[in-house]
């Protein structure tokens, strides 16, 4: 009888331990990034963001994406329309004014009427210059002119919880130089091809300075992204998914009406949720969850409509990545990260820092000195976005006035 009780107790204890395994957090070693100094970026020539045109007379045969035009004057302050600031809480607001005082992570703005507002910028707030280019917070200076987009606080309408802050200025810097790429893992190789003219889409056409890239384009077309499916589960078998319950007048944070809610599910159960700047627009809001090394990574696109005209959407945006519930970009000093995928069982993503663009493999930085990496285009321009496959990643980068077609490859004989 005693032996039976001992056996039963052992079985119950073992069941308890096994059922609780998913709560154990694995400690993953963090590689020390390899830093190679690069020159500052040149933001003189970058793609403009899409703008939705006012509604026109309906066509008998609608053309997909026909209502998307490109703004020929991307400078925000060239056509900014200042709106009256609401005197009530929890209202969408825009303030144009001069920075008067910094207080920790917050600062004060005085508009032309003499009213002063306190601006708060949280983990999902971002900064752009007058040409809509992502910039670091450090560019905001006392005495500088800014436009703040967000909402009045739920308790004090003189406090603005910002979604985006635009500085009245253009961030110029030296022409970035190329950095040689060494020590890629798993026999991976990096190669870039200089183009004589910008790449063209629908269909994809390239004009290299030397030779032909027809075989490269064909290889890209035939390559498949199958390996990423192996990384749809977490360290202990959790299956993470995300959902955005979004509509024009619903799913708004009662304390932050300019934001929408994103929920992360673990094995079908609500696991984590957050609010982020999001407006109805033709640009993607998420690229899906990737699991690697016991962590999950969720890149999202934060969008703000800066045009008060209801029929026109003029979008500014930034990207933010959550890693296992933390702000990955803020934690590791990025302006933004995007394009997460898996190549040859290695975690891959692009990043932007104050000194330019690059990519990371297994969380080790490889600076490229690019002024821009094309990402997130829609409609007929999608061919210009990065292409991901199990053994191949391709993308287009701009350095100075020159475009490049870039390939990152892994050897087939070692992939299994």
URPERA-V850479 format. One record per residue. N is the residue number from 1. PHI is phi in degrees with one decimal (NA if undefined). OMEGA is omega in whole degrees, 0 to 359 (none if undefined). D_CENTER is the distance of its C-alpha to the mean C-alpha in Angstrom with 1 decimal. Layout:
BEGIN
n->N phi->PHI omega->OMEGA d_center->D_CENTER
n->N phi->PHI omega->OMEGA d_center->D_CENTER
END
This chain:
BEGIN
n->1 phi->NA omega->179 d_center->63.1
n->2 phi->-60.0 omega->179 d_center->61.5
n->3 phi->-63.0 omega->179 d_center->60.0
n->4 phi->-64.8 omega->179 d_center->58.5
n->5 phi->-64.9 omega->178 d_center->57.0
n->6 phi->-59.6 omega->180 d_center->55.5
n->7 phi->-63.4 omega->180 d_center->54.1
n->8 phi->-62.4 omega->180 d_center->52.6
n->9 phi->-61.9 omega->179 d_center->51.1
n->10 phi->-63.2 omega->180 d_center->49.5
n->11 phi->-64.5 omega->180 d_center->48.0
n->12 phi->-63.9 omega->179 d_center->46.6
n->13 phi->-63.5 omega->179 d_center->45.1
n->14 phi->-63.7 omega->179 d_center->43.6
n->15 phi->-62.6 omega->179 d_center->42.1
n->16 phi->-62.7 omega->180 d_center->40.6
n->17 phi->-64.7 omega->181 d_center->39.0
n->18 phi->-65.4 omega->182 d_center->37.6
n->19 phi->-66.0 omega->182 d_center->36.2
n->20 phi->-95.3 omega->185 d_center->34.4
n->21 phi->-62.5 omega->184 d_center->32.7
n->22 phi->-68.7 omega->179 d_center->29.4
n->23 phi->-86.8 omega->183 d_center->29.4
n->24 phi->-75.7 omega->180 d_center->29.8
n->25 phi->-99.5 omega->179 d_center->26.8
n->26 phi->-82.5 omega->178 d_center->26.7
n->27 phi->-92.4 omega->182 d_center->26.1
n->28 phi->-100.9 omega->178 d_center->24.1
n->29 phi->-67.6 omega->178 d_center->24.8
n->30 phi->-101.8 omega->181 d_center->22.0
n->31 phi->-69.6 omega->177 d_center->22.5
n->32 phi->-80.0 omega->182 d_center->22.9
n->33 phi->-58.9 omega->175 d_center->20.5
n->34 phi->-87.5 omega->185 d_center->22.4
n->35 phi->-99.8 omega->173 d_center->22.0
n->36 phi->-124.5 omega->184 d_center->23.2
n->37 phi->-57.2 omega->175 d_center->23.4
n->38 phi->-126.8 omega->177 d_center->21.9
n->39 phi->-72.1 omega->177 d_center->22.8
n->40 phi->-68.8 omega->187 d_center->20.7
n->41 phi->-81.4 omega->174 d_center->18.5
n->42 phi->-108.8 omega->184 d_center->20.1
n->43 phi->-100.6 omega->185 d_center->18.1
n->44 phi->-72.1 omega->186 d_center->21.1
n->45 phi->-128.8 omega->179 d_center->20.1
n->46 phi->-139.7 omega->179 d_center->16.7
n->47 phi->-63.5 omega->174 d_center->16.0
n->48 phi->-85.7 omega->182 d_center->16.3
n->49 phi->-90.0 omega->182 d_center->14.3
n->50 phi->-69.3 omega->177 d_center->16.3
n->51 phi->-124.9 omega->179 d_center->18.8
n->52 phi->-81.5 omega->179 d_center->20.9
n->53 phi->-76.8 omega->175 d_center->24.6
n->54 phi->-58.3 omega->181 d_center->27.2
n->55 phi->-61.0 omega->180 d_center->28.9
n->56 phi->-109.3 omega->177 d_center->31.7
n->57 phi->-62.5 omega->181 d_center->34.8
n->58 phi->-55.4 omega->178 d_center->34.0
n->59 phi->-94.1 omega->180 d_center->34.6
n->60 phi->-67.2 omega->178 d_center->36.8
n->61 phi->-126.9 omega->182 d_center->34.4
n->62 phi->-61.1 omega->177 d_center->30.8
n->63 phi->-105.1 omega->179 d_center->28.5
n->64 phi->-53.9 omega->178 d_center->25.0
n->65 phi->63.4 omega->182 d_center->22.3
n->66 phi->-69.4 omega->181 d_center->25.4
n->67 phi->-89.7 omega->178 d_center->24.3
n->68 phi->-97.9 omega->174 d_center->21.2
n->69 phi->-119.8 omega->180 d_center->22.3
n->70 phi->-114.1 omega->183 d_center->20.7
n->71 phi->-66.2 omega->181 d_center->21.3
n->72 phi->-82.2 omega->176 d_center->23.8
n->73 phi->-122.0 omega->187 d_center->23.6
n->74 phi->-78.9 omega->184 d_center->20.0
n->75 phi->-71.1 omega->187 d_center->21.4
n->76 phi->-61.6 omega->186 d_center->20.7
n->77 phi->-75.1 omega->177 d_center->23.9
n->78 phi->-74.4 omega->182 d_center->26.0
n->79 phi->-144.1 omega->181 d_center->26.0
n->80 phi->-73.3 omega->179 d_center->24.8
n->81 phi->-119.5 omega->181 d_center->26.9
n->82 phi->-76.0 omega->182 d_center->27.6
n->83 phi->-111.8 omega->175 d_center->28.3
n->84 phi->-60.8 omega->181 d_center->30.8
n->85 phi->-81.4 omega->180 d_center->29.2
n->86 phi->-60.4 omega->176 d_center->30.2
n->87 phi->-97.8 omega->178 d_center->32.8
n->88 phi->-114.3 omega->179 d_center->31.8
n->89 phi->-79.5 omega->175 d_center->29.4
n->90 phi->58.4 omega->179 d_center->26.3
n->91 phi->-122.0 omega->175 d_center->26.0
n->92 phi->-59.5 omega->186 d_center->23.1
n->93 phi->-147.5 omega->173 d_center->23.8
n->94 phi->-137.7 omega->181 d_center->23.1
n->95 phi->-128.0 omega->172 d_center->25.0
n->96 phi->-110.9 omega->182 d_center->25.7
n->97 phi->-171.1 omega->182 d_center->27.6
n->98 phi->-110.0 omega->178 d_center->28.3
n->99 phi->-70.5 omega->184 d_center->27.0
n->100 phi->-111.1 omega->186 d_center->30.2
n->101 phi->-161.0 omega->174 d_center->29.6
n->102 phi->-104.7 omega->177 d_center->27.1
n->103 phi->-141.6 omega->184 d_center->27.7
n->104 phi->67.2 omega->179 d_center->25.6
n->105 phi->-90.1 omega->181 d_center->21.9
n->106 phi->-102.7 omega->173 d_center->23.2
n->107 phi->-147.6 omega->182 d_center->24.9
n->108 phi->-106.1 omega->179 d_center->27.4
n->109 phi->-129.5 omega->177 d_center->27.3
n->110 phi->-111.2 omega->179 d_center->30.6
n->111 phi->-85.7 omega->186 d_center->30.7
n->112 phi->-70.4 omega->175 d_center->33.5
n->113 phi->-83.1 omega->179 d_center->35.6
n->114 phi->92.7 omega->178 d_center->35.7
n->115 phi->-79.2 omega->181 d_center->33.8
n->116 phi->-111.9 omega->181 d_center->31.6
n->117 phi->-127.2 omega->174 d_center->28.5
n->118 phi->-92.8 omega->183 d_center->26.7
n->119 phi->-106.9 omega->176 d_center->22.9
n->120 phi->-113.7 omega->183 d_center->20.8
n->121 phi->-125.9 omega->184 d_center->17.2
n->122 phi->-91.5 omega->184 d_center->15.8
n->123 phi->-65.0 omega->182 d_center->12.9
n->124 phi->-107.9 omega->175 d_center->10.9
n->125 phi->-97.7 omega->181 d_center->12.1
n->126 phi->-141.1 omega->184 d_center->10.8
n->127 phi->-119.5 omega->173 d_center->13.0
n->128 phi->-135.2 omega->174 d_center->13.5
n->129 phi->-92.6 omega->186 d_center->16.8
n->130 phi->-68.2 omega->177 d_center->19.2
n->131 phi->-104.9 omega->174 d_center->17.7
n->132 phi->71.8 omega->179 d_center->14.2
n->133 phi->-92.9 omega->181 d_center->12.8
n->134 phi->-64.1 omega->182 d_center->10.6
n->135 phi->-135.7 omega->178 d_center->13.3
n->136 phi->-75.0 omega->180 d_center->14.4
n->137 phi->-60.6 omega->185 d_center->16.5
n->138 phi->-63.1 omega->181 d_center->19.6
n->139 phi->-76.2 omega->178 d_center->20.0
n->140 phi->-77.4 omega->184 d_center->21.3
n->141 phi->-126.5 omega->174 d_center->25.0
n->142 phi->-61.2 omega->182 d_center->28.1
n->143 phi->93.3 omega->179 d_center->29.7
n->144 phi->-80.6 omega->179 d_center->26.6
n->145 phi->-90.1 omega->180 d_center->25.8
n->146 phi->-138.9 omega->169 d_center->22.6
n->147 phi->-120.3 omega->183 d_center->21.5
n->148 phi->-111.9 omega->178 d_center->20.1
n->149 phi->-114.7 omega->180 d_center->18.6
n->150 phi->172.7 omega->183 d_center->18.9
n->151 phi->-147.8 omega->175 d_center->21.9
n->152 phi->-70.8 omega->182 d_center->25.2
n->153 phi->-65.1 omega->183 d_center->25.8
n->154 phi->-70.7 omega->181 d_center->27.8
n->155 phi->-111.5 omega->186 d_center->30.7
n->156 phi->-137.6 omega->182 d_center->30.7
n->157 phi->-69.3 omega->175 d_center->29.7
n->158 phi->-86.8 omega->174 d_center->29.8
n->159 phi->-104.5 omega->180 d_center->26.7
n->160 phi->-109.4 omega->172 d_center->23.4
n->161 phi->-88.1 omega->191 d_center->20.4
n->162 phi->-82.8 omega->167 d_center->17.7
n->163 phi->-96.7 omega->180 d_center->14.4
n->164 phi->-148.2 omega->178 d_center->14.0
n->165 phi->-125.2 omega->182 d_center->16.4
n->166 phi->-108.4 omega->177 d_center->17.5
n->167 phi->-94.7 omega->179 d_center->19.9
n->168 phi->-84.4 omega->181 d_center->22.8
n->169 phi->179.3 omega->179 d_center->22.6
n->170 phi->-116.7 omega->182 d_center->21.1
n->171 phi->-80.4 omega->177 d_center->19.8
n->172 phi->-107.4 omega->178 d_center->21.9
n->173 phi->-152.8 omega->182 d_center->22.3
n->174 phi->-67.8 omega->177 d_center->24.3
n->175 phi->-65.3 omega->181 d_center->23.7
n->176 phi->-73.2 omega->178 d_center->21.8
n->177 phi->-109.9 omega->180 d_center->23.9
n->178 phi->-72.5 omega->175 d_center->23.3
n->179 phi->-110.4 omega->178 d_center->23.3
n->180 phi->-66.7 omega->182 d_center->25.3
n->181 phi->-102.7 omega->179 d_center->23.7
n->182 phi->-125.7 omega->169 d_center->26.1
n->183 phi->60.8 omega->171 d_center->26.4
n->184 phi->-69.5 omega->183 d_center->23.8
n->185 phi->-75.2 omega->170 d_center->24.8
n->186 phi->57.6 omega->178 d_center->26.8
n->187 phi->70.7 omega->180 d_center->28.2
n->188 phi->-69.3 omega->181 d_center->24.9
n->189 phi->-132.7 omega->179 d_center->25.2
n->190 phi->-118.4 omega->177 d_center->23.1
n->191 phi->-148.5 omega->177 d_center->24.5
n->192 phi->-120.6 omega->182 d_center->23.5
n->193 phi->-119.3 omega->181 d_center->25.6
n->194 phi->-72.8 omega->179 d_center->26.1
n->195 phi->-106.2 omega->179 d_center->26.2
n->196 phi->-80.4 omega->180 d_center->28.9
n->197 phi->-152.7 omega->181 d_center->26.8
n->198 phi->-60.3 omega->178 d_center->23.3
n->199 phi->-67.8 omega->179 d_center->22.5
n->200 phi->-117.4 omega->184 d_center->23.5
n->201 phi->-114.6 omega->173 d_center->22.4
n->202 phi->53.9 omega->358 d_center->24.4
n->203 phi->-86.0 omega->181 d_center->25.9
n->204 phi->-66.7 omega->179 d_center->24.1
n->205 phi->-134.1 omega->182 d_center->26.4
n->206 phi->-125.6 omega->179 d_center->26.3
n->207 phi->-123.2 omega->183 d_center->28.9
n->208 phi->-71.3 omega->177 d_center->29.1
n->209 phi->-65.9 omega->180 d_center->31.3
n->210 phi->-128.3 omega->173 d_center->33.3
n->211 phi->67.0 omega->182 d_center->34.2
n->212 phi->-129.7 omega->177 d_center->32.5
n->213 phi->-114.0 omega->181 d_center->29.2
n->214 phi->-60.9 omega->180 d_center->30.6
n->215 phi->-65.7 omega->178 d_center->30.9
n->216 phi->-64.6 omega->179 d_center->27.4
n->217 phi->-65.8 omega->179 d_center->26.1
n->218 phi->-66.9 omega->177 d_center->28.6
n->219 phi->-62.8 omega->177 d_center->27.5
n->220 phi->-61.0 omega->182 d_center->23.9
n->221 phi->-64.2 omega->185 d_center->25.2
n->222 phi->-89.1 omega->181 d_center->27.3
n->223 phi->-75.7 omega->184 d_center->24.9
n->224 phi->-121.0 omega->175 d_center->23.7
n->225 phi->-101.8 omega->178 d_center->20.8
n->226 phi->-111.2 omega->185 d_center->23.0
n->227 phi->-64.5 omega->182 d_center->22.4
n->228 phi->-62.3 omega->180 d_center->19.1
n->229 phi->-64.0 omega->177 d_center->21.5
n->230 phi->-71.1 omega->184 d_center->23.2
n->231 phi->-114.8 omega->178 d_center->20.2
n->232 phi->-89.8 omega->180 d_center->20.0
n->233 phi->-122.8 omega->181 d_center->22.1
n->234 phi->-79.9 omega->186 d_center->21.9
n->235 phi->-61.9 omega->181 d_center->24.4
n->236 phi->-112.1 omega->176 d_center->27.2
n->237 phi->89.4 omega->178 d_center->26.6
n->238 phi->-69.2 omega->175 d_center->24.3
n->239 phi->-107.0 omega->183 d_center->22.5
n->240 phi->-97.5 omega->174 d_center->19.2
n->241 phi->-136.4 omega->179 d_center->17.9
n->242 phi->-129.2 omega->180 d_center->15.8
n->243 phi->-143.0 omega->178 d_center->17.1
n->244 phi->-117.7 omega->177 d_center->16.2
n->245 phi->-86.2 omega->189 d_center->19.6
n->246 phi->-125.1 omega->170 d_center->18.9
n->247 phi->-147.7 omega->186 d_center->21.5
n->248 phi->-57.3 omega->187 d_center->22.3
n->249 phi->-114.4 omega->181 d_center->24.7
n->250 phi->-127.0 omega->178 d_center->24.0
n->251 phi->55.5 omega->174 d_center->21.8
n->252 phi->-105.0 omega->175 d_center->21.3
n->253 phi->-61.3 omega->181 d_center->21.5
n->254 phi->-60.0 omega->179 d_center->25.0
n->255 phi->-103.2 omega->183 d_center->24.1
n->256 phi->-157.4 omega->191 d_center->20.9
n->257 phi->-67.8 omega->179 d_center->21.5
n->258 phi->-95.1 omega->184 d_center->18.3
n->259 phi->-121.0 omega->177 d_center->16.2
n->260 phi->-115.5 omega->185 d_center->16.1
n->261 phi->-103.2 omega->173 d_center->16.5
n->262 phi->-117.1 omega->179 d_center->14.8
n->263 phi->-115.0 omega->175 d_center->17.3
n->264 phi->-102.9 omega->181 d_center->17.2
n->265 phi->-110.2 omega->175 d_center->20.5
n->266 phi->-116.7 omega->183 d_center->22.4
n->267 phi->52.8 omega->176 d_center->25.2
n->268 phi->87.2 omega->181 d_center->25.2
n->269 phi->-104.4 omega->177 d_center->25.5
n->270 phi->-60.7 omega->188 d_center->23.2
n->271 phi->-118.2 omega->186 d_center->21.8
n->272 phi->-162.1 omega->176 d_center->19.0
n->273 phi->-141.3 omega->183 d_center->17.6
n->274 phi->-157.1 omega->179 d_center->15.7
n->275 phi->-112.5 omega->181 d_center->15.2
n->276 phi->-143.5 omega->181 d_center->12.1
n->277 phi->-61.7 omega->182 d_center->12.1
n->278 phi->-157.2 omega->176 d_center->12.5
n->279 phi->-126.7 omega->180 d_center->15.0
n->280 phi->-62.3 omega->186 d_center->16.6
n->281 phi->-163.1 omega->182 d_center->15.2
n->282 phi->-81.3 omega->183 d_center->15.1
n->283 phi->-99.1 omega->183 d_center->11.3
n->284 phi->-61.0 omega->177 d_center->10.0
n->285 phi->-108.5 omega->178 d_center->8.9
n->286 phi->-156.0 omega->179 d_center->8.5
n->287 phi->-114.3 omega->176 d_center->9.3
n->288 phi->89.0 omega->184 d_center->11.9
n->289 phi->-92.3 omega->174 d_center->13.1
n->290 phi->-119.4 omega->176 d_center->14.2
n->291 phi->-106.0 omega->178 d_center->17.1
n->292 phi->-161.5 omega->175 d_center->18.4
n->293 phi->60.5 omega->179 d_center->21.1
n->294 phi->88.8 omega->178 d_center->21.5
n->295 phi->-113.6 omega->171 d_center->18.0
n->296 phi->-110.8 omega->183 d_center->15.5
n->297 phi->-121.0 omega->180 d_center->11.7
n->298 phi->-125.2 omega->176 d_center->9.6
n->299 phi->-84.0 omega->177 d_center->5.9
n->300 phi->-127.9 omega->176 d_center->5.5
n->301 phi->-111.4 omega->179 d_center->5.0
n->302 phi->-95.9 omega->184 d_center->7.3
n->303 phi->-128.1 omega->179 d_center->10.1
n->304 phi->-132.7 omega->177 d_center->13.4
n->305 phi->-91.9 omega->185 d_center->16.5
n->306 phi->-98.2 omega->180 d_center->18.5
n->307 phi->-103.0 omega->183 d_center->21.5
n->308 phi->-72.4 omega->179 d_center->24.3
n->309 phi->-68.9 omega->183 d_center->25.9
n->310 phi->-59.2 omega->184 d_center->25.5
n->311 phi->-84.1 omega->183 d_center->25.9
n->312 phi->-125.2 omega->175 d_center->23.2
n->313 phi->-112.6 omega->175 d_center->19.4
n->314 phi->-109.0 omega->193 d_center->17.9
n->315 phi->-99.2 omega->161 d_center->14.2
n->316 phi->-113.9 omega->188 d_center->12.0
n->317 phi->-150.6 omega->167 d_center->8.3
n->318 phi->-148.4 omega->179 d_center->5.4
n->319 phi->-116.5 omega->179 d_center->2.0
n->320 phi->-138.0 omega->179 d_center->4.5
n->321 phi->-118.7 omega->172 d_center->6.5
n->322 phi->-97.8 omega->176 d_center->10.1
n->323 phi->-120.5 omega->178 d_center->12.9
n->324 phi->47.7 omega->173 d_center->16.2
n->325 phi->80.0 omega->176 d_center->15.7
n->326 phi->-113.5 omega->176 d_center->14.6
n->327 phi->-76.8 omega->185 d_center->11.8
n->328 phi->-64.8 omega->183 d_center->11.0
n->329 phi->-64.0 omega->181 d_center->9.4
n->330 phi->-65.1 omega->183 d_center->12.4
n->331 phi->-62.9 omega->185 d_center->14.8
n->332 phi->-111.8 omega->169 d_center->14.5
n->333 phi->75.7 omega->176 d_center->14.0
n->334 phi->-91.6 omega->167 d_center->10.6
n->335 phi->-72.1 omega->174 d_center->9.2
n->336 phi->-165.9 omega->173 d_center->5.7
n->337 phi->-129.2 omega->185 d_center->5.4
n->338 phi->-162.0 omega->175 d_center->4.6
n->339 phi->71.5 omega->181 d_center->7.8
n->340 phi->-70.2 omega->177 d_center->9.7
n->341 phi->-158.7 omega->179 d_center->13.4
n->342 phi->-126.1 omega->173 d_center->16.9
n->343 phi->-127.0 omega->179 d_center->19.4
n->344 phi->51.5 omega->179 d_center->22.9
n->345 phi->66.2 omega->178 d_center->22.2
n->346 phi->-109.6 omega->176 d_center->19.8
n->347 phi->-69.7 omega->182 d_center->16.2
n->348 phi->-131.3 omega->170 d_center->14.0
n->349 phi->-161.2 omega->173 d_center->10.5
n->350 phi->-93.2 omega->176 d_center->9.4
n->351 phi->-144.9 omega->171 d_center->8.8
n->352 phi->-125.2 omega->171 d_center->9.6
n->353 phi->-114.7 omega->179 d_center->12.5
n->354 phi->-63.1 omega->182 d_center->15.0
n->355 phi->-105.4 omega->173 d_center->17.1
n->356 phi->122.8 omega->184 d_center->15.0
n->357 phi->-103.0 omega->174 d_center->12.9
n->358 phi->-164.0 omega->174 d_center->13.8
n->359 phi->-133.4 omega->179 d_center->13.4
n->360 phi->-129.0 omega->174 d_center->14.5
n->361 phi->-122.9 omega->184 d_center->17.1
n->362 phi->52.7 omega->174 d_center->18.1
n->363 phi->67.8 omega->171 d_center->16.3
n->364 phi->-110.3 omega->184 d_center->18.3
n->365 phi->-75.8 omega->172 d_center->16.8
n->366 phi->-128.9 omega->182 d_center->18.1
n->367 phi->-66.0 omega->181 d_center->17.7
n->368 phi->-115.6 omega->182 d_center->18.1
n->369 phi->70.7 omega->177 d_center->18.7
n->370 phi->-78.3 omega->175 d_center->16.8
n->371 phi->-84.5 omega->180 d_center->16.1
n->372 phi->-160.1 omega->169 d_center->13.4
n->373 phi->-124.3 omega->183 d_center->12.1
n->374 phi->-65.7 omega->182 d_center->12.0
n->375 phi->-161.4 omega->171 d_center->9.2
n->376 phi->80.3 omega->177 d_center->9.0
n->377 phi->-74.1 omega->184 d_center->12.5
n->378 phi->-123.5 omega->176 d_center->14.9
n->379 phi->63.4 omega->183 d_center->18.7
n->380 phi->-67.8 omega->183 d_center->20.8
n->381 phi->-88.3 omega->186 d_center->18.1
n->382 phi->-63.0 omega->179 d_center->16.4
n->383 phi->-61.1 omega->183 d_center->18.7
n->384 phi->-87.8 omega->177 d_center->16.8
n->385 phi->-71.4 omega->174 d_center->13.5
n->386 phi->-56.4 omega->178 d_center->13.6
n->387 phi->-114.3 omega->185 d_center->16.4
n->388 phi->-118.9 omega->173 d_center->16.7
n->389 phi->-142.3 omega->184 d_center->20.1
n->390 phi->-59.6 omega->184 d_center->22.0
n->391 phi->-121.6 omega->186 d_center->23.3
n->392 phi->-148.7 omega->169 d_center->21.4
n->393 phi->-130.8 omega->178 d_center->18.0
n->394 phi->-125.3 omega->177 d_center->18.1
n->395 phi->-161.6 omega->179 d_center->15.9
n->396 phi->-115.6 omega->180 d_center->16.8
n->397 phi->-127.4 omega->179 d_center->16.5
n->398 phi->-115.0 omega->177 d_center->18.2
n->399 phi->-128.1 omega->188 d_center->20.4
n->400 phi->67.2 omega->177 d_center->22.6
n->401 phi->-104.5 omega->187 d_center->24.0
n->402 phi->-111.2 omega->176 d_center->23.9
n->403 phi->-93.6 omega->179 d_center->21.7
n->404 phi->-133.0 omega->168 d_center->21.5
n->405 phi->-100.0 omega->188 d_center->21.3
n->406 phi->-121.8 omega->175 d_center->20.2
n->407 phi->-124.7 omega->170 d_center->21.2
n->408 phi->-118.0 omega->186 d_center->20.8
n->409 phi->-123.4 omega->173 d_center->23.6
n->410 phi->-124.8 omega->183 d_center->25.3
n->411 phi->-68.1 omega->183 d_center->29.1
n->412 phi->-66.9 omega->187 d_center->30.2
n->413 phi->-67.8 omega->181 d_center->33.3
n->414 phi->-103.9 omega->182 d_center->31.5
n->415 phi->-93.8 omega->180 d_center->29.2
n->416 phi->-151.8 omega->none d_center->30.7
END
